[in-house]
């Protein structure tokens, strides 16, 4: 199973593009996006964040990261405070 020359992702059998340079070097590409990034735009796969080569370079597994904004954190904190106030009122009413 060949791997993409730009992103280092596996290519399924019967899929992808095999590009042969004039000097005989064979490059495999998963789709036209990786082909254009490497040959037309002359980008390095290690420096592009969405590639597997970047993940290998950083030494991490590719995971979807969820970024929370400051507004979301503030709202969550206020909700916790309100819940704490409700619990305190309930305890006072029980007494």
N, C-alpha and C positions, 0 to 999 in steps of 0.2 A: 504494500500500500504506500503510494508516494505521499509526501508531505508538501504543503504549499511553501514555495521558496521565500515568500514575503512574510507570511503570518505563522508559519510552522504548524498549521492545522492539517489534520489528515484529510485526504481526498478519497472519496468513495470510488470504487471501480466503475469505469464508464463515464465518469464526470470529470469536470475540470478542463484545463487548457495546458497542453505541452508546448512550450516555446523553445525553439532552438536558435541560439545566436550564431553569427557567422563563424565564430571561433570553435563551434561545436559544443559549447556549454548548453546543457539542457536545464530549463527552468520549468517547474510545475506551478500552476496557479489554480486555486479553488474556484475563483470567479473573476469577472472583469474588474471588480473593485481592486483586488490585490494586484492584478496585472498593471492597471493604470497607475496605482500608487508606486510600484517599483520601477516600471520602465518609462512612463510618461512624466510623472511628477518627481521621479528620482528620490523617493523617500527611503529611509532605512527602517526596516520592520521592527528593530529593537526600540526605536524612539516613538513609535505610534502606539498609543495606549490600548487600542482594541485588539491588538495581536497577541498571540500566545508567546511570541518571543519576548515581549515586554514582561510578561508574567514570569517567565523563566529567569529573566535578568534580575527581577526584584526578589525572586525566590519565594513567591507566594502562589497560592492557588487562586484561580480567577473566581471571585465571588461578587455578587451584586451588592453594591453598597448603597445604603439608604442615607441620604443626607437630611438632617433635620434642621430647619431654619430656627432662628432665634424666636420668631413669633410662635412657632409650634411648641417650643420648649416653655415659653411664657404661659401659653394657654394650658398646657398640661400641668404646670405648677399651680395655676389658679384653680383648676378643677380639683386638685388634691387638697388645697386649702379649704375649698368649699365643702368637700366631703368630710374633712376633719371637723369643721364647724358644725355640720349636721349631726355628726356622731356625738359631739360635746353637748348639743342641745337635747338630743335624745336621752343621754345619760342624766341630764339635769331634770328632765320631765319625769323620768322613772323614779327619782328620789322624792 
